[in-house]
Amino acid sequence: MSKNITISNDAYHFLKKIKGDEKSFSDVILSLKGKRADVMKYAGSMEEADLQSVEDVREDMRDDWNEREIA
């Protein structure tokens, strides 16, 4: 049985890129199932210096964005 679903163009192009010529969209969607939970195995694995770097980059990006909104 098949079902029709509506997705955004961005989602379609993302899935199509992963799909390639060998897989179906169903294969891709099912392969992504549960991927989010896998992220938890990395929780706590970043060093404090890495976390600070991430925060620094995030702050720089926020500043850049705010400057663009004003201009």
mmCIF file of the N, C-alpha and C atoms, coordinates in Angstrom:
data_MODEL
# 
_entry.id   MODEL 
# 
loop_
_atom_site.group_PDB 
_atom_site.id 
_atom_site.type_symbol 
_atom_site.label_atom_id 
_atom_site.label_alt_id 
_atom_site.label_comp_id 
_atom_site.label_asym_id 
_atom_site.label_entity_id 
_atom_site.label_seq_id 
_atom_site.pdbx_PDB_ins_code 
_atom_site.Cartn_x 
_atom_site.Cartn_y 
_atom_site.Cartn_z 
_atom_site.occupancy 
_atom_site.B_iso_or_equiv 
_atom_site.pdbx_formal_charge 
_atom_site.auth_seq_id 
_atom_site.auth_comp_id 
_atom_site.auth_asym_id 
_atom_site.auth_atom_id 
_atom_site.pdbx_PDB_model_num 
ATOM 1   N N  . MET A 1 1  ? 0.844  -1.163 0.000  1.00 0.00 ? 1  MET A N  1 
ATOM 2   C CA . MET A 1 1  ? 0.000  0.000  0.000  1.00 0.00 ? 1  MET A CA 1 
ATOM 3   C C  . MET A 1 1  ? 0.897  1.237  0.000  1.00 0.00 ? 1  MET A C  1 
ATOM 4   N N  . SER A 1 2  ? 0.479  2.258  -0.686 1.00 0.00 ? 2  SER A N  1 
ATOM 5   C CA . SER A 1 2  ? 1.233  3.515  -0.715 1.00 0.00 ? 2  SER A CA 1 
ATOM 6   C C  . SER A 1 2  ? 0.329  4.650  -0.256 1.00 0.00 ? 2  SER A C  1 
ATOM 7   N N  . LYS A 1 3  ? 0.964  5.713  0.222  1.00 0.00 ? 3  LYS A N  1 
ATOM 8   C CA . LYS A 1 3  ? 0.251  6.904  0.685  1.00 0.00 ? 3  LYS A CA 1 
ATOM 9   C C  . LYS A 1 3  ? 0.887  8.128  0.061  1.00 0.00 ? 3  LYS A C  1 
ATOM 10  N N  . ASN A 1 4  ? 0.089  9.120  -0.233 1.00 0.00 ? 4  ASN A N  1 
ATOM 11  C CA . ASN A 1 4  ? 0.599  10.405 -0.709 1.00 0.00 ? 4  ASN A CA 1 
ATOM 12  C C  . ASN A 1 4  ? 0.794  11.323 0.489  1.00 0.00 ? 4  ASN A C  1 
ATOM 13  N N  . ILE A 1 5  ? 1.920  12.024 0.512  1.00 0.00 ? 5  ILE A N  1 
ATOM 14  C CA . ILE A 1 5  ? 2.175  12.997 1.564  1.00 0.00 ? 5  ILE A CA 1 
ATOM 15  C C  . ILE A 1 5  ? 2.610  14.309 0.925  1.00 0.00 ? 5  ILE A C  1 
ATOM 16  N N  . THR A 1 6  ? 2.456  15.394 1.656  1.00 0.00 ? 6  THR A N  1 
ATOM 17  C CA . THR A 1 6  ? 2.900  16.698 1.178  1.00 0.00 ? 6  THR A CA 1 
ATOM 18  C C  . THR A 1 6  ? 4.116  17.111 1.989  1.00 0.00 ? 6  THR A C  1 
ATOM 19  N N  . ILE A 1 7  ? 5.200  17.472 1.295  1.00 0.00 ? 7  ILE A N  1 
ATOM 20  C CA . ILE A 1 7  ? 6.414  17.947 1.954  1.00 0.00 ? 7  ILE A CA 1 
ATOM 21  C C  . ILE A 1 7  ? 6.882  19.217 1.249  1.00 0.00 ? 7  ILE A C  1 
ATOM 22  N N  . SER A 1 8  ? 7.701  19.982 1.927  1.00 0.00 ? 8  SER A N  1 
ATOM 23  C CA . SER A 1 8  ? 8.211  21.216 1.328  1.00 0.00 ? 8  SER A CA 1 
ATOM 24  C C  . SER A 1 8  ? 9.220  20.882 0.230  1.00 0.00 ? 8  SER A C  1 
ATOM 25  N N  . ASN A 1 9  ? 9.490  21.853 -0.618 1.00 0.00 ? 9  ASN A N  1 
ATOM 26  C CA . ASN A 1 9  ? 10.506 21.664 -1.659 1.00 0.00 ? 9  ASN A CA 1 
ATOM 27  C C  . ASN A 1 9  ? 11.862 21.358 -1.050 1.00 0.00 ? 9  ASN A C  1 
ATOM 28  N N  . ASP A 1 10 ? 12.197 22.043 0.055  1.00 0.00 ? 10 ASP A N  1 
ATOM 29  C CA . ASP A 1 10 ? 13.479 21.787 0.713  1.00 0.00 ? 10 ASP A CA 1 
ATOM 30  C C  . ASP A 1 10 ? 13.573 20.342 1.183  1.00 0.00 ? 10 ASP A C  1 
ATOM 31  N N  . ALA A 1 11 ? 12.494 19.846 1.798  1.00 0.00 ? 11 ALA A N  1 
ATOM 32  C CA . ALA A 1 11 ? 12.484 18.464 2.273  1.00 0.00 ? 11 ALA A CA 1 
ATOM 33  C C  . ALA A 1 11 ? 12.604 17.495 1.101  1.00 0.00 ? 11 ALA A C  1 
ATOM 34  N N  . TYR A 1 12 ? 11.901 17.777 0.020  1.00 0.00 ? 12 TYR A N  1 
ATOM 35  C CA . TYR A 1 12 ? 11.965 16.925 -1.167 1.00 0.00 ? 12 TYR A CA 1 
ATOM 36  C C  . TYR A 1 12 ? 13.389 16.843 -1.713 1.00 0.00 ? 12 TYR A C  1 
ATOM 37  N N  . HIS A 1 13 ? 14.032 17.998 -1.863 1.00 0.00 ? 13 HIS A N  1 
ATOM 38  C CA . HIS A 1 13 ? 15.388 18.005 -2.423 1.00 0.00 ? 13 HIS A CA 1 
ATOM 39  C C  . HIS A 1 13 ? 16.383 17.331 -1.480 1.00 0.00 ? 13 HIS A C  1 
ATOM 40  N N  . PHE A 1 14 ? 16.187 17.480 -0.171 1.00 0.00 ? 14 PHE A N  1 
ATOM 41  C CA . PHE A 1 14 ? 17.026 16.802 0.809  1.00 0.00 ? 14 PHE A CA 1 
ATOM 42  C C  . PHE A 1 14 ? 16.899 15.287 0.659  1.00 0.00 ? 14 PHE A C  1 
ATOM 43  N N  . LEU A 1 15 ? 15.663 14.796 0.618  1.00 0.00 ? 15 LEU A N  1 
ATOM 44  C CA . LEU A 1 15 ? 15.435 13.355 0.483  1.00 0.00 ? 15 LEU A CA 1 
ATOM 45  C C  . LEU A 1 15 ? 15.927 12.837 -0.866 1.00 0.00 ? 15 LEU A C  1 
ATOM 46  N N  . LYS A 1 16 ? 15.699 13.607 -1.918 1.00 0.00 ? 16 LYS A N  1 
ATOM 47  C CA . LYS A 1 16 ? 16.125 13.192 -3.258 1.00 0.00 ? 16 LYS A CA 1 
ATOM 48  C C  . LYS A 1 16 ? 17.643 13.060 -3.330 1.00 0.00 ? 16 LYS A C  1 
ATOM 49  N N  . LYS A 1 17 ? 18.355 13.985 -2.680 1.00 0.00 ? 17 LYS A N  1 
ATOM 50  C CA . LYS A 1 17 ? 19.818 13.942 -2.668 1.00 0.00 ? 17 LYS A CA 1 
ATOM 51  C C  . LYS A 1 17 ? 20.317 12.680 -1.964 1.00 0.00 ? 17 LYS A C  1 
ATOM 52  N N  . ILE A 1 18 ? 19.702 12.336 -0.845 1.00 0.00 ? 18 ILE A N  1 
ATOM 53  C CA . ILE A 1 18 ? 20.085 11.129 -0.112 1.00 0.00 ? 18 ILE A CA 1 
ATOM 54  C C  . ILE A 1 18 ? 19.711 9.883  -0.900 1.00 0.00 ? 18 ILE A C  1 
ATOM 55  N N  . LYS A 1 19 ? 18.573 9.936  -1.560 1.00 0.00 ? 19 LYS A N  1 
ATOM 56  C CA . LYS A 1 19 ? 18.015 8.780  -2.266 1.00 0.00 ? 19 LYS A CA 1 
ATOM 57  C C  . LYS A 1 19 ? 18.918 8.280  -3.382 1.00 0.00 ? 19 LYS A C  1 
ATOM 58  N N  . GLY A 1 20 ? 19.431 9.195  -4.184 1.00 0.00 ? 20 GLY A N  1 
ATOM 59  C CA . GLY A 1 20 ? 20.215 8.769  -5.337 1.00 0.00 ? 20 GLY A CA 1 
ATOM 60  C C  . GLY A 1 20 ? 19.354 7.987  -6.310 1.00 0.00 ? 20 GLY A C  1 
ATOM 61  N N  . ASP A 1 21 ? 19.984 7.125  -7.095 1.00 0.00 ? 21 ASP A N  1 
ATOM 62  C CA . ASP A 1 21 ? 19.256 6.335  -8.090 1.00 0.00 ? 21 ASP A CA 1 
ATOM 63  C C  . ASP A 1 21 ? 18.883 4.946  -7.588 1.00 0.00 ? 21 ASP A C  1 
ATOM 64  N N  . GLU A 1 22 ? 19.489 4.532  -6.490 1.00 0.00 ? 22 GLU A N  1 
ATOM 65  C CA . GLU A 1 22 ? 19.335 3.150  -6.039 1.00 0.00 ? 22 GLU A CA 1 
ATOM 66  C C  . GLU A 1 22 ? 18.215 2.938  -5.017 1.00 0.00 ? 22 GLU A C  1 
ATOM 67  N N  . LYS A 1 23 ? 17.846 3.978  -4.276 1.00 0.00 ? 23 LYS A N  1 
ATOM 68  C CA . LYS A 1 23 ? 16.873 3.826  -3.191 1.00 0.00 ? 23 LYS A CA 1 
ATOM 69  C C  . LYS A 1 23 ? 15.543 4.465  -3.557 1.00 0.00 ? 23 LYS A C  1 
ATOM 70  N N  . SER A 1 24 ? 14.516 4.038  -2.847 1.00 0.00 ? 24 SER A N  1 
ATOM 71  C CA . SER A 1 24 ? 13.210 4.693  -2.971 1.00 0.00 ? 24 SER A CA 1 
ATOM 72  C C  . SER A 1 24 ? 13.101 5.740  -1.864 1.00 0.00 ? 24 SER A C  1 
ATOM 73  N N  . PHE A 1 25 ? 12.139 6.635  -2.002 1.00 0.00 ? 25 PHE A N  1 
ATOM 74  C CA . PHE A 1 25 ? 11.921 7.613  -0.941 1.00 0.00 ? 25 PHE A CA 1 
ATOM 75  C C  . PHE A 1 25 ? 11.551 6.902  0.362  1.00 0.00 ? 25 PHE A C  1 
ATOM 76  N N  . SER A 1 26 ? 10.790 5.824  0.269  1.00 0.00 ? 26 SER A N  1 
ATOM 77  C CA . SER A 1 26 ? 10.435 5.054  1.468  1.00 0.00 ? 26 SER A CA 1 
ATOM 78  C C  . SER A 1 26 ? 11.681 4.512  2.153  1.00 0.00 ? 26 SER A C  1 
ATOM 79  N N  . ASP A 1 27 ? 12.628 3.997  1.367  1.00 0.00 ? 27 ASP A N  1 
ATOM 80  C CA . ASP A 1 27 ? 13.884 3.492  1.931  1.00 0.00 ? 27 ASP A CA 1 
ATOM 81  C C  . ASP A 1 27 ? 14.617 4.590  2.699  1.00 0.00 ? 27 ASP A C  1 
ATOM 82  N N  . VAL A 1 28 ? 14.669 5.782  2.107  1.00 0.00 ? 28 VAL A N  1 
ATOM 83  C CA . VAL A 1 28 ? 15.375 6.900  2.741  1.00 0.00 ? 28 VAL A CA 1 
ATOM 84  C C  . VAL A 1 28 ? 14.691 7.292  4.043  1.00 0.00 ? 28 VAL A C  1 
ATOM 85  N N  . ILE A 1 29 ? 13.376 7.440  4.011  1.00 0.00 ? 29 ILE A N  1 
ATOM 86  C CA . ILE A 1 29 ? 12.643 7.846  5.209  1.00 0.00 ? 29 ILE A CA 1 
ATOM 87  C C  . ILE A 1 29 ? 12.818 6.815  6.314  1.00 0.00 ? 29 ILE A C  1 
ATOM 88  N N  . LEU A 1 30 ? 12.710 5.546  5.978  1.00 0.00 ? 30 LEU A N  1 
ATOM 89  C CA . LEU A 1 30 ? 12.875 4.500  6.986  1.00 0.00 ? 30 LEU A CA 1 
ATOM 90  C C  . LEU A 1 30 ? 14.303 4.451  7.521  1.00 0.00 ? 30 LEU A C  1 
ATOM 91  N N  . SER A 1 31 ? 15.289 4.780  6.688  1.00 0.00 ? 31 SER A N  1 
ATOM 92  C CA . SER A 1 31 ? 16.677 4.775  7.159  1.00 0.00 ? 31 SER A CA 1 
ATOM 93  C C  . SER A 1 31 ? 16.928 5.920  8.140  1.00 0.00 ? 31 SER A C  1 
ATOM 94  N N  . LEU A 1 32 ? 16.142 6.989  8.038  1.00 0.00 ? 32 LEU A N  1 
ATOM 95  C CA . LEU A 1 32 ? 16.287 8.127  8.950  1.00 0.00 ? 32 LEU A CA 1 
ATOM 96  C C  . LEU A 1 32 ? 15.551 7.904  10.271 1.00 0.00 ? 32 LEU A C  1 
ATOM 97  N N  . LYS A 1 33 ? 14.663 6.937  10.285 1.00 0.00 ? 33 LYS A N  1 
ATOM 98  C CA . LYS A 1 33 ? 13.879 6.644  11.488 1.00 0.00 ? 33 LYS A CA 1 
ATOM 99  C C  . LYS A 1 33 ? 14.821 6.276  12.638 1.00 0.00 ? 33 LYS A C  1 
ATOM 100 N N  . GLY A 1 34 ? 14.689 6.955  13.733 1.00 0.00 ? 34 GLY A N  1 
ATOM 101 C CA . GLY A 1 34 ? 15.511 6.648  14.902 1.00 0.00 ? 34 GLY A CA 1 
ATOM 102 C C  . GLY A 1 34 ? 16.862 7.328  14.922 1.00 0.00 ? 34 GLY A C  1 
ATOM 103 N N  . LYS A 1 35 ? 17.232 8.040  13.866 1.00 0.00 ? 35 LYS A N  1 
ATOM 104 C CA . LYS A 1 35 ? 18.538 8.696  13.825 1.00 0.00 ? 35 LYS A CA 1 
ATOM 105 C C  . LYS A 1 35 ? 18.672 9.735  14.929 1.00 0.00 ? 35 LYS A C  1 
ATOM 106 N N  . ARG A 1 36 ? 17.602 10.430 15.255 1.00 0.00 ? 36 ARG A N  1 
ATOM 107 C CA . ARG A 1 36 ? 17.666 11.492 16.263 1.00 0.00 ? 36 ARG A CA 1 
ATOM 108 C C  . ARG A 1 36 ? 18.103 10.920 17.613 1.00 0.00 ? 36 ARG A C  1 
ATOM 109 N N  . ALA A 1 37 ? 17.623 9.749  17.965 1.00 0.00 ? 37 ALA A N  1 
ATOM 110 C CA . ALA A 1 37 ? 17.979 9.141  19.242 1.00 0.00 ? 37 ALA A CA 1 
ATOM 111 C C  . ALA A 1 37 ? 19.464 8.803  19.304 1.00 0.00 ? 37 ALA A C  1 
ATOM 112 N N  . ASP A 1 38 ? 20.076 8.504  18.169 1.00 0.00 ? 38 ASP A N  1 
ATOM 113 C CA . ASP A 1 38 ? 21.491 8.159  18.141 1.00 0.00 ? 38 ASP A CA 1 
ATOM 114 C C  . ASP A 1 38 ? 22.376 9.309  18.606 1.00 0.00 ? 38 ASP A C  1 
ATOM 115 N N  . VAL A 1 39 ? 21.902 10.528 18.482 1.00 0.00 ? 39 VAL A N  1 
ATOM 116 C CA . VAL A 1 39 ? 22.680 11.696 18.898 1.00 0.00 ? 39 VAL A CA 1 
ATOM 117 C C  . VAL A 1 39 ? 22.975 11.637 20.391 1.00 0.00 ? 39 VAL A C  1 
ATOM 118 N N  . MET A 1 40 ? 22.096 11.065 21.169 1.00 0.00 ? 40 MET A N  1 
ATOM 119 C CA . MET A 1 40 ? 22.260 11.018 22.612 1.00 0.00 ? 40 MET A CA 1 
ATOM 120 C C  . MET A 1 40 ? 23.499 10.245 23.039 1.00 0.00 ? 40 MET A C  1 
ATOM 121 N N  . LYS A 1 41 ? 23.985 9.334  22.233 1.00 0.00 ? 41 LYS A N  1 
ATOM 122 C CA . LYS A 1 41 ? 25.181 8.595  22.629 1.00 0.00 ? 41 LYS A CA 1 
ATOM 123 C C  . LYS A 1 41 ? 26.417 9.485  22.648 1.00 0.00 ? 41 LYS A C  1 
ATOM 124 N N  . TYR A 1 42 ? 26.329 10.666 22.024 1.00 0.00 ? 42 TYR A N  1 
ATOM 125 C CA . TYR A 1 42 ? 27.447 11.604 22.021 1.00 0.00 ? 42 TYR A CA 1 
ATOM 126 C C  . TYR A 1 42 ? 27.311 12.672 23.096 1.00 0.00 ? 42 TYR A C  1 
ATOM 127 N N  . ALA A 1 43 ? 26.227 12.662 23.826 1.00 0.00 ? 43 ALA A N  1 
ATOM 128 C CA . ALA A 1 43 ? 26.006 13.677 24.856 1.00 0.00 ? 43 ALA A CA 1 
ATOM 129 C C  . ALA A 1 43 ? 27.134 13.635 25.874 1.00 0.00 ? 43 ALA A C  1 
ATOM 130 N N  . GLY A 1 44 ? 27.682 14.799 26.169 1.00 0.00 ? 44 GLY A N  1 
ATOM 131 C CA . GLY A 1 44 ? 28.757 14.890 27.142 1.00 0.00 ? 44 GLY A CA 1 
ATOM 132 C C  . GLY A 1 44 ? 30.133 14.589 26.598 1.00 0.00 ? 44 GLY A C  1 
ATOM 133 N N  . SER A 1 45 ? 30.245 14.330 25.299 1.00 0.00 ? 45 SER A N  1 
ATOM 134 C CA . SER A 1 45 ? 31.534 13.943 24.734 1.00 0.00 ? 45 SER A CA 1 
ATOM 135 C C  . SER A 1 45 ? 32.381 15.130 24.293 1.00 0.00 ? 45 SER A C  1 
ATOM 136 N N  . MET A 1 46 ? 31.802 16.340 24.251 1.00 0.00 ? 46 MET A N  1 
ATOM 137 C CA . MET A 1 46 ? 32.568 17.510 23.827 1.00 0.00 ? 46 MET A CA 1 
ATOM 138 C C  . MET A 1 46 ? 33.393 18.045 24.990 1.00 0.00 ? 46 MET A C  1 
ATOM 139 N N  . GLU A 1 47 ? 34.604 18.452 24.683 1.00 0.00 ? 47 GLU A N  1 
ATOM 140 C CA . GLU A 1 47 ? 35.459 19.088 25.673 1.00 0.00 ? 47 GLU A CA 1 
ATOM 141 C C  . GLU A 1 47 ? 34.950 20.499 25.939 1.00 0.00 ? 47 GLU A C  1 
ATOM 142 N N  . GLU A 1 48 ? 35.287 21.037 27.101 1.00 0.00 ? 48 GLU A N  1 
ATOM 143 C CA . GLU A 1 48 ? 34.859 22.395 27.457 1.00 0.00 ? 48 GLU A CA 1 
ATOM 144 C C  . GLU A 1 48 ? 35.341 23.414 26.432 1.00 0.00 ? 48 GLU A C  1 
ATOM 145 N N  . ALA A 1 49 ? 36.574 23.244 25.916 1.00 0.00 ? 49 ALA A N  1 
ATOM 146 C CA . ALA A 1 49 ? 37.113 24.172 24.912 1.00 0.00 ? 49 ALA A CA 1 
ATOM 147 C C  . ALA A 1 49 ? 36.286 24.125 23.634 1.00 0.00 ? 49 ALA A C  1 
ATOM 148 N N  . ASP A 1 50 ? 35.833 22.928 23.246 1.00 0.00 ? 50 ASP A N  1 
ATOM 149 C CA . ASP A 1 50 ? 34.998 22.793 22.054 1.00 0.00 ? 50 ASP A CA 1 
ATOM 150 C C  . ASP A 1 50 ? 33.668 23.509 22.246 1.00 0.00 ? 50 ASP A C  1 
ATOM 151 N N  . LEU A 1 51 ? 33.094 23.357 23.432 1.00 0.00 ? 51 LEU A N  1 
ATOM 152 C CA . LEU A 1 51 ? 31.824 24.022 23.720 1.00 0.00 ? 51 LEU A CA 1 
ATOM 153 C C  . LEU A 1 51 ? 31.980 25.535 23.657 1.00 0.00 ? 51 LEU A C  1 
ATOM 154 N N  . GLN A 1 52 ? 33.107 26.043 24.166 1.00 0.00 ? 52 GLN A N  1 
ATOM 155 C CA . GLN A 1 52 ? 33.341 27.485 24.112 1.00 0.00 ? 52 GLN A CA 1 
ATOM 156 C C  . GLN A 1 52 ? 33.473 27.947 22.671 1.00 0.00 ? 52 GLN A C  1 
ATOM 157 N N  . SER A 1 53 ? 34.142 27.149 21.831 1.00 0.00 ? 53 SER A N  1 
ATOM 158 C CA . SER A 1 53 ? 34.286 27.499 20.415 1.00 0.00 ? 53 SER A CA 1 
ATOM 159 C C  . SER A 1 53 ? 32.928 27.572 19.737 1.00 0.00 ? 53 SER A C  1 
ATOM 160 N N  . VAL A 1 54 ? 32.075 26.627 20.041 1.00 0.00 ? 54 VAL A N  1 
ATOM 161 C CA . VAL A 1 54 ? 30.727 26.617 19.469 1.00 0.00 ? 54 VAL A CA 1 
ATOM 162 C C  . VAL A 1 54 ? 29.978 27.872 19.905 1.00 0.00 ? 54 VAL A C  1 
ATOM 163 N N  . GLU A 1 55 ? 30.080 28.212 21.178 1.00 0.00 ? 55 GLU A N  1 
ATOM 164 C CA . GLU A 1 55 ? 29.408 29.415 21.677 1.00 0.00 ? 55 GLU A CA 1 
ATOM 165 C C  . GLU A 1 55 ? 29.958 30.673 21.015 1.00 0.00 ? 55 GLU A C  1 
ATOM 166 N N  . ASP A 1 56 ? 31.281 30.734 20.814 1.00 0.00 ? 56 ASP A N  1 
ATOM 167 C CA . ASP A 1 56 ? 31.895 31.899 20.167 1.00 0.00 ? 56 ASP A CA 1 
ATOM 168 C C  . ASP A 1 56 ? 31.383 32.069 18.740 1.00 0.00 ? 56 ASP A C  1 
ATOM 169 N N  . VAL A 1 57 ? 31.331 30.971 17.999 1.00 0.00 ? 57 VAL A N  1 
ATOM 170 C CA . VAL A 1 57 ? 30.851 31.020 16.616 1.00 0.00 ? 57 VAL A CA 1 
ATOM 171 C C  . VAL A 1 57 ? 29.385 31.429 16.591 1.00 0.00 ? 57 VAL A C  1 
ATOM 172 N N  . ARG A 1 58 ? 28.607 30.872 17.496 1.00 0.00 ? 58 ARG A N  1 
ATOM 173 C CA . ARG A 1 58 ? 27.188 31.202 17.556 1.00 0.00 ? 58 ARG A CA 1 
ATOM 174 C C  . ARG A 1 58 ? 26.977 32.692 17.848 1.00 0.00 ? 58 ARG A C  1 
ATOM 175 N N  . GLU A 1 59 ? 27.774 33.228 18.771 1.00 0.00 ? 59 GLU A N  1 
ATOM 176 C CA . GLU A 1 59 ? 27.665 34.654 19.093 1.00 0.00 ? 59 GLU A CA 1 
ATOM 177 C C  . GLU A 1 59 ? 28.069 35.518 17.902 1.00 0.00 ? 59 GLU A C  1 
ATOM 178 N N  . ASP A 1 60 ? 29.141 35.121 17.200 1.00 0.00 ? 60 ASP A N  1 
ATOM 179 C CA . ASP A 1 60 ? 29.566 35.862 16.006 1.00 0.00 ? 60 ASP A CA 1 
ATOM 180 C C  . ASP A 1 60 ? 28.474 35.860 14.940 1.00 0.00 ? 60 ASP A C  1 
ATOM 181 N N  . MET A 1 61 ? 27.851 34.706 14.742 1.00 0.00 ? 61 MET A N  1 
ATOM 182 C CA . MET A 1 61 ? 26.792 34.603 13.745 1.00 0.00 ? 61 MET A CA 1 
ATOM 183 C C  . MET A 1 61 ? 25.601 35.478 14.136 1.00 0.00 ? 61 MET A C  1 
ATOM 184 N N  . ARG A 1 62 ? 25.256 35.482 15.423 1.00 0.00 ? 62 ARG A N  1 
ATOM 185 C CA . ARG A 1 62 ? 24.146 36.302 15.894 1.00 0.00 ? 62 ARG A CA 1 
ATOM 186 C C  . ARG A 1 62 ? 24.451 37.784 15.670 1.00 0.00 ? 62 ARG A C  1 
ATOM 187 N N  . ASP A 1 63 ? 25.689 38.199 15.986 1.00 0.00 ? 63 ASP A N  1 
ATOM 188 C CA . ASP A 1 63 ? 26.080 39.596 15.772 1.00 0.00 ? 63 ASP A CA 1 
ATOM 189 C C  . ASP A 1 63 ? 25.996 39.970 14.298 1.00 0.00 ? 63 ASP A C  1 
ATOM 190 N N  . ASP A 1 64 ? 26.508 39.081 13.431 1.00 0.00 ? 64 ASP A N  1 
ATOM 191 C CA . ASP A 1 64 ? 26.446 39.341 11.986 1.00 0.00 ? 64 ASP A CA 1 
ATOM 192 C C  . ASP A 1 64 ? 25.003 39.477 11.519 1.00 0.00 ? 64 ASP A C  1 
ATOM 193 N N  . TRP A 1 65 ? 24.138 38.601 12.002 1.00 0.00 ? 65 TRP A N  1 
ATOM 194 C CA . TRP A 1 65 ? 22.733 38.631 11.611 1.00 0.00 ? 65 TRP A CA 1 
ATOM 195 C C  . TRP A 1 65 ? 22.076 39.931 12.059 1.00 0.00 ? 65 TRP A C  1 
ATOM 196 N N  . ASN A 1 66 ? 22.358 40.337 13.294 1.00 0.00 ? 66 ASN A N  1 
ATOM 197 C CA . ASN A 1 66 ? 21.771 41.573 13.816 1.00 0.00 ? 66 ASN A CA 1 
ATOM 198 C C  . ASN A 1 66 ? 22.237 42.786 13.025 1.00 0.00 ? 66 ASN A C  1 
ATOM 199 N N  . GLU A 1 67 ? 23.481 42.794 12.592 1.00 0.00 ? 67 GLU A N  1 
ATOM 200 C CA . GLU A 1 67 ? 23.991 43.897 11.782 1.00 0.00 ? 67 GLU A CA 1 
ATOM 201 C C  . GLU A 1 67 ? 23.272 43.966 10.439 1.00 0.00 ? 67 GLU A C  1 
ATOM 202 N N  . ARG A 1 68 ? 22.952 42.829 9.865  1.00 0.00 ? 68 ARG A N  1 
ATOM 203 C CA . ARG A 1 68 ? 22.242 42.795 8.579  1.00 0.00 ? 68 ARG A CA 1 
ATOM 204 C C  . ARG A 1 68 ? 20.822 43.317 8.721  1.00 0.00 ? 68 ARG A C  1 
ATOM 205 N N  . GLU A 1 69 ? 20.161 42.983 9.826  1.00 0.00 ? 69 GLU A N  1 
ATOM 206 C CA . GLU A 1 69 ? 18.786 43.438 10.030 1.00 0.00 ? 69 GLU A CA 1 
ATOM 207 C C  . GLU A 1 69 ? 18.714 44.948 10.145 1.00 0.00 ? 69 GLU A C  1 
ATOM 208 N N  . ILE A 1 70 ? 19.722 45.563 10.754 1.00 0.00 ? 70 ILE A N  1 
ATOM 209 C CA . ILE A 1 70 ? 19.740 47.009 10.949 1.00 0.00 ? 70 ILE A CA 1 
ATOM 210 C C  . ILE A 1 70 ? 20.009 47.732 9.640  1.00 0.00 ? 70 ILE A C  1 
ATOM 211 N N  . ALA A 1 71 ? 20.903 47.169 8.828  1.00 0.00 ? 71 ALA A N  1 
ATOM 212 C CA . ALA A 1 71 ? 21.337 47.841 7.591  1.00 0.00 ? 71 ALA A CA 1 
ATOM 213 C C  . ALA A 1 71 ? 20.272 47.871 6.540  1.00 0.00 ? 71 ALA A C  1 
# 
